[in-house]
Amino acid sequence: MSQAKPMLDLDRGATCSPRPPGAVPPRRARIPALYGASVLIVENHASSAKKMFLLLHKQGCDVRLTRSADEALALLSAFRPRLMVVNLVLPAMSGLLLVQQLKIKPDLRHIPIVAATLFECSEIERIACEAGCVACIQKPIDPATFADTVAVHLTPNAAES
């Protein structure tokens, strides 16, 4: 029986897949607002989590990653991100319920939350925004749109701890 691999081995650092010799990596200008910003990603799908993590990490963000709402709530007792990205469909407690719970807590309600979903529907976006999200992005994420959306909705540095 094989042992399950961790979603991201953050102790070893995240790395991209090796490029073929001579391949030129794609270049994207850094977004100044992202450099040094703390972001919490709550995502249970490994490929989406890795992609989001790497995109923000390469922009200079302090990125933390959890796989469930319960893990996120536990982490938030000691870590105050400037922004959260939350998958709306999570195991046990939905991302939507997590957002609603965060928005009623006085010490957490100021954190902007970007919803991430596989569903393409304006109704889903409306529901997410009514729950307290500042934006809704569709997965699979577009790297440029994702980074820009996060940058636009960051709170001031004072929210970090």
Sequence and secondary structure as in RCSB ss.txt:
>XXXX:A:sequence
MSQAKPMLDLDRGATCSPRPPGAVPPRRARIPALYGASVLIVENHASSAKKMFLLLHKQGCDVRLTRSADEALAL
LSAFRPRLMVVNLVLPAMSGLLLVQQLKIKPDLRHIPIVAATLFECSEIERIACEAGCVACIQKPIDPATFADTV
AVHLTPNAAES
>XXXX:A:secstr
      S  TTT        TT         GGGTT EEEEE   HHHHHHHHHHHHHTT EEEEESSHHHHHHH
TTT   SEEEEESS SSS HHHHHHHHHTSTTTTTS EEEEES   HHHHHHHHHHT SEEEESS  HHHHHHHH
HHT   GGG  
